[in-house]
Amino acid sequence: MTDQDRMQAVQDWAAELAHHLEIEDAPVDTAAILGIAGEAAHTVVRPAAPVTTFLIGYAAGLAEATGQAEFSTAQQAATGVARRLLAARAAAQDEGTPGGGTQDGAAQGEDAQDSA
């Protein structure tokens, strides 16, 4: 299976799942989702990938539902928070700091809802 076939399979799956979840109009940027998932998997541990993407989607959906931001804006802000945390963790790992990163998102800048 080629990379193009894999991406098509992911896009087909996303469309099928969205249909059955009755959210066909939900924007799904598979390349962006897979990108941040890959960063989380390589920086933290592999199982961090789905957790990271879930939390970004949850934060973006909550921001949209409460009227704080449009979904795409909130998604970009939440992804930015995740990228900053991952970068800090990677830098700490490069420096040999145990555990790497921080648990306080505010220490890395704005949180997703403040950015949205």
C-alpha positions as CSV (number, residue, x, y, z in Angstrom):
1,M,0.0,0.0,0.0
2,T,1.4,3.4,-1.0
3,D,1.4,6.5,1.2
4,Q,-1.2,7.9,-1.1
5,D,-3.4,4.8,-0.6
6,R,-2.9,5.1,3.2
7,M,-4.0,8.7,3.2
8,Q,-7.0,7.9,1.0
9,A,-7.9,5.1,3.4
10,V,-7.7,7.6,6.4
11,Q,-9.8,10.2,4.6
12,D,-12.4,7.5,3.6
13,W,-12.5,6.3,7.2
14,A,-12.9,9.9,8.5
15,A,-15.8,10.5,6.1
16,E,-17.5,7.3,7.0
17,L,-17.1,7.9,10.7
18,A,-18.2,11.5,10.5
19,H,-21.3,10.3,8.6
20,H,-22.2,7.8,11.3
21,L,-21.6,10.3,14.0
22,E,-23.8,12.7,12.1
23,I,-21.1,15.4,11.8
24,E,-20.5,15.2,8.0
25,D,-19.8,18.9,7.9
26,A,-17.0,18.8,10.5
27,P,-13.7,20.1,9.1
28,V,-11.1,17.2,9.1
29,D,-7.6,18.2,8.1
30,T,-6.1,14.8,8.2
31,A,-2.6,16.0,7.3
32,A,-2.6,18.4,10.3
33,I,-4.1,15.9,12.6
34,L,-1.5,13.2,11.6
35,G,1.3,15.8,11.9
36,I,0.6,16.8,15.5
37,A,-0.1,13.1,16.4
38,G,3.3,12.2,15.0
39,E,5.0,14.9,17.0
40,A,3.3,13.7,20.2
41,A,4.2,10.1,19.4
42,H,7.9,10.8,18.8
43,T,8.3,13.4,21.6
44,V,6.3,11.8,24.5
45,V,5.4,8.1,23.8
46,R,3.4,6.6,20.9
47,P,0.0,6.4,22.9
48,A,0.2,10.2,23.4
49,A,-0.8,10.7,19.8
50,P,-4.5,9.8,20.0
51,V,-4.7,11.5,23.4
52,T,-3.2,14.7,22.0
53,T,-5.5,14.8,19.1
54,F,-8.6,14.1,21.2
55,L,-7.7,16.9,23.7
56,I,-7.1,19.4,20.8
57,G,-10.5,18.5,19.3
58,Y,-12.2,18.6,22.6
59,A,-10.8,22.1,23.5
60,A,-11.7,23.4,20.0
61,G,-15.2,22.0,20.2
62,L,-15.8,23.4,23.6
63,A,-14.5,26.8,22.5
64,E,-16.9,26.8,19.6
65,A,-19.8,25.5,21.6
66,T,-19.4,28.2,24.2
67,G,-19.0,31.0,21.6
68,Q,-15.4,31.8,22.5
69,A,-14.1,31.2,18.9
70,E,-14.8,29.7,15.6
71,F,-13.8,26.0,15.4
72,S,-10.9,26.5,13.0
73,T,-9.5,29.3,15.1
74,A,-9.9,27.3,18.3
75,Q,-8.3,24.2,16.7
76,Q,-5.3,26.2,15.5
77,A,-4.9,27.8,19.0
78,A,-5.1,24.4,20.7
79,T,-2.7,22.9,18.3
80,G,-0.3,25.8,18.9
81,V,-0.4,25.0,22.7
82,A,0.3,21.4,22.0
83,R,3.2,22.3,19.7
84,R,4.7,24.6,22.2
85,L,4.5,22.0,25.0
86,L,6.0,19.4,22.7
87,A,8.8,21.7,21.7
88,A,9.6,22.5,25.3
89,R,9.5,18.7,26.1
90,A,11.8,18.0,23.2
91,A,14.3,20.7,24.3
92,A,14.3,19.4,27.9
93,Q,14.9,15.9,26.6
94,D,17.8,17.2,24.5
95,E,19.2,18.8,27.6
96,G,18.7,15.6,29.6
97,T,16.1,17.1,32.0
98,P,14.2,14.2,33.5
99,G,10.6,14.0,32.4
100,G,10.9,16.9,30.0
101,G,8.4,19.6,29.5
102,T,6.0,21.1,31.9
103,Q,2.5,20.3,33.2
104,D,1.6,24.0,33.3
105,G,0.5,25.1,29.9
106,A,0.5,28.7,31.1
107,A,4.3,28.4,31.6
108,Q,4.7,27.9,27.9
109,G,2.5,30.8,26.8
110,E,-1.2,31.3,26.4
111,D,-3.6,28.4,26.9
112,A,-5.9,27.4,24.0
113,Q,-8.9,29.3,25.1
114,D,-7.0,32.5,25.8
115,S,-5.4,32.2,22.3
116,A,-8.8,31.6,20.6
